Structure formats: C-alpha cells, structure tokens
C-alpha cells in the first residue's frame, strides 16, 4: 500500500515531512535488500551521505537499528552493515485456514520469536468459537513481547474489503465473513489491526524476507484445498481495483468446465487442487485416494505408473494457470507453496517444464519455478510486513 502522493521534490513539503519520507526510504531499502552499509543505504534511498548519517543515528538511538560486524576483504575502511535489532517492530500476527489459526510474534528482521497454534475445523465453526480461537492465539504471542508491539497483522483465506474492513467471503472459514474480526482484535489487544487476503500476504512475505527479495515482478502460488496467487508487479503487491480483483484461482481455464465452489464454471481451482487430485486418484484406482497429495504421488512416481501419470497431469493443470500469468505479467519467478511445494523437486521440475511448453518459445527460458524457502513462515512474516508498511509509511 502506498501512503500519500508527496515526493521530496515538492515545494509544499515541510522539512519534517521530508525527513519522514527519507527515513521511510531508508527503512524500505533495508527491507527490500537486507543488511546494508551507510553508503549503500544512501545510494538505495537516494539521499546524501550527510542525510544518511543523521537518519541512521536517530534509528540507532531509537533502538530500531544496530551495527553488525565490519565487512572484511575490501579496499579501504571496512563497511559496517546496519540491520534491525531483535526487539524492533514487534508484531503479533495470525494466519487462518480451514485447519486452524497460526499465530506468531515477529520482529522487523522477519524472525518468528514465538509461535502458537489453535487447531479447528473451519467448516464447522461459528463466529464465537472462531473469535475465541483467534483472540486466544494472538493474546498468547502478544503477551511474550518484551517491548510494546506496534500493531497486529492478520491473513485471511478469502475476499477482504479494506474500505469496509470486512471479510466478504471465505469458503475455508465461513465464520470469518463480516466486519467483526479487526474490531474484535483491536478491542482485545488495544493495537491497530491490518487484515489482508492470505495469498497477497504470502507474496509480501516473499518480497520482504524470502525468495522474492530483489525481484520487481514475481508470483507466489499457494495450492492445496484451494488455489491462490499473490502477484508482485513492479515492486508492489497487486490488489486490483476492488476487493474481488486478483482472484487468479477463479480465472476460467476450461470453457463449460466443472462447477467451482465460487459458483462459476471452469475455474483454475477446479482442475488444480486436492479436490480434483483426489477425485482423479479414485478414478485411477490408486489406494487411499482421499489422502492423496502431490508429495505422495511424487514419492511413488518412480515405481507406480498410475501415480506418475496423475502427477504429470497435476503438473500440467498447474502449468496452465502459471502460463497465463507468464503471458500477461511475465513474472521473473513463480514461488511454490503448499501442496505443489510439498511435491519436491520432481513436481517443481514438471511444473516448470510444462509451463515452458505453454508460453511463447522466446519466453520459455525465462520461466523460473522455485519452491519457497520460507514455507509456512511466508504468511506470518508477510502479515508482519503489512503492519510495518502501515506503521512506517512504506510501500507494500
């Protein structure tokens, strides 16, 4: 999210406003690029050496930053990297899905300092039970903070309207629908709350702390019981024109295809989720079809021809949607999460190969599919990044 239209070139800006903007640029450069020296921060933030010295000094005094060990092996005076302190930007966060609540206390480095889990069956919960699970998990991690937290970040599996501050729809956890979530957390913890769709949060976590760091355009793909995509385009998380935009899992890939849980037909979700995979496993006569996953198919693919064939079809169906993203947005990288990532190198390679056959030949070599190194942490640190972007007036 972008805060304001002001630039340092505007004559309407006061010196204090310019100082705030410069500080935000320095912090953004750290989150975008990791630990940096004063000279590198000045270059990345577009400020003078004198200005960077003043900004860094104020951040050191506020215990937001600390100096690391000097970098050796270079000509001249060794550069001293700057990075966030362990207690900087403490943020309680929560991610929700059909299986429960994951909560954590995250610092500005992207470290998960404390983790709590409250399992539940999202399809069976009422609002009161859901509220209790969320508040209990968040209170537990917030209570472990040694300094005052700056806010709360929450990732929800569904459509969230930030203007109305309401969840408009959530198939995995229907009880989330409504405007109760942010106000309930604010009342309970006394902290500002930022809520966002889980796929976008995951992409933000990759952008600031994971495989997306340093990339201008990439996609973060979450697969499993549903299918979600978070897109970062030209350095910003893509949100579209309204709350229902950027629902890539519900783009049509099969004309007159199967009915999707959203009510439309032929959505990408209908051919590339565990629901489809398990139905095909049953039709193929594979044992225990209700528990089939990409990981299990990959494990048996070398010795079971039926498992290998189904895995290849699964990869091709995932590749259909990724190829569409490639043709429209040309992401530098597609980062896999969830079931596709659990399928390991075999499934990753199949997805990448099948995607290359579905894009223009001249673009095939540019297709890069990776397994997230953050894994489940991406949603937690991404939820913290939501809060950092609000609190420090940054771009998310």
Buried (B, 14 or more C-beta within 10 A) or exposed (E): BEBEEEEEEEEEBEEEBBBBBBBBBBBBBBBBEBBBBBEBBBBBBEBEEEBBEBBBEBBBEEEBBBBEEEEEEEEEEEBBBBBBBBBBBBBBBBBBBBBBBBBBBBBBBBBBBBBBEBEBEBEEBEBEEBBBBBBBBBBBBBEBBEEEBBBBBBBBBBBBBBEEBBBBBBBBBBBBBEEBBBEBBBEBBEBBBBBBBBBBBBBBBBBBBBBBBEBEBBBBBBBBBBBBBBBBBEBBBBBEEEBEEBBBBBBBBBEEBBEBBBEBBBBBBBBBBBBBBBBBBEEBEBEEBEEBBBBBBBBBBEEBEBBBBBBBBBBBBBBBBBBBBBEEBEBBBBBBBBBBBBBBEBBBEBBBBBBBEBBEEEEBEBBBBBBBEBEBBBBBBBBBBBBBBBBBBBBB
